[in-house]
Amino acid sequence: MVAKQLSVFIENRQGRLGEVLAVLKENGVNILSLSLADTTEYGLLRLIVNDSQLGKEMLSKEGFSTIVSDVLVVKIDHKCGSLQGLLTILSKENINVEYMYGLSLDGDQASVVIKTSHPEKAMEILKAQKISTLTNEDLKDM
């Protein structure tokens, strides 16, 4: 199953990130992981939150350009080579990883958020390899 990621386009200016985070805080939306990439004029904030629908609604209401995307939150062993092994599995099946970022939830395992070119096919491959993923329902309790 896929998880939902919020992507928020924000101006690259002092305090704007804090404004996004304040909207989420005020509405009880918990951030589990984030990635921020910037250019001279704007930033792209990617977020995994406990309630993506509420987060999108509240951010949009406050004027932030926000989209929801399907991503995979893949659980891997927290040991050397685990991530490379996962990427090898996807690559052998012609699945392109468009971007990724980390998400640590417990001590024995790490999780990575992965946006792929073919999310449903990637899910089938990971399931066949007995690689665990997290869903939006799993994330709501965190």
N, C-alpha and C positions, 0 to 999 in steps of 0.2 A: 504494500500500500504506500501511496505517496503522502508526503506532508505538505503543508502550505507555507510558503514564504512570502513575507511582505517585502516589497521593494518600494522605497520612498525616494523621490527625486527632490533634492534640496539645494538651495543656493549655497555656494561656498562662501559663507560669511560668518563672522563671529556670532555665536549664540544660537544659530539655526538648528544644530543638532540637539541642543538642550531643549529647544521648543518641541521638537518631535518627541523626545523622551518624556517631557512633561505631560503631553497629551496621553501617552500610554500609561504613565504612572497615575494620573488623575482618574483613569478609567479602569484601573486594576488589571492592565494587560502586562504580564510578566515577560521580560526579555530573557530567552534562554541562550541565544547566540546572536552575534551580529558581525557584519562585515561592512566596512566603509571604504569606498574607493572615490577618489576625487580627481577633478581636473581644475583648471584655473577658475572656471565659472560655476560649476555645479558639482554635487556629490551624489553618489548612488549608495544608499543605505539599504542593506539586505538584513532582514531580521527573521529569526525563528522565535515565535512567541507562543504563549499558552492558549491564546484565542485570536487566531488570525482574522476572523470575520469581524469581531468587535474592534480590533486594532485598525482594520481598513476603514470601517464605518466612521470611527472617531477621527482618524487622521484626515479622511476625505472631508468630513464635516468642518474641520479646521482649515481647509484649503490646501492640504498637502496632496500632491499628485502621487497616488499610491496604487500599486497593482498587486495581485496575489498570483503566485506561480506555483506549479507543482515541482517539488524537489524530493530527493531521497535523503533520509537521515539514516545513514548506514552505521551499524554497530560493528566495530572491529576490536580485536585484542589490542591492548595498550602495550605493544612490544615492537621491537625493531623489525621492519619489513612488512608489517601488516598492511599498511596503506599501499605500498608498492604491489603487494599481492592482489589486493582488490582492484587496483587500476589495470593490472595485467589481465585479469578475468574479463573486465569490460572491454579492454582494447582488442582482445582476441575475438570478440563478438562484434567488432566494428561500432562500438558505442563510444562517442566522443564526449569527454568531460568538458563542459563549457566553462565552469568555474566550480570552486569548492572552498569551504572553510570549516574550521574545527568547531566541535561542540562537545565539551566534557561534562558528563553527567554523573559518573561514579568512578571509583578508584581503579577497578580492574579492567574497565573497558573505556574506550573513547568513542566518540561518534563524529562522523563528518557529514556535512551537508553537501550534496552533490547535485548539480544541475546537469542533466545529460541531454544528448540530442534525441534520444528515444526512451523516455522514462518508463513506459509500460514494458518494453522489451528488457530494459535493464532490471526492472523488478522481477521479471520471470527468471532471468539469469541468476540473480542473487538468491532468489528463493530456491532454485535448483541446487545452488552451492551451499544451501543452509546458512546463508549470511543474513543475520537479523536486521530489520529496519524498524523504525518507529513511525507511527501514524500521528495524525492530529489528535486523535483520542488519547494516545499515550502521552503526548506533550501537554495536554490540558491539566494533568495531575502534577505537573512539575513546577 
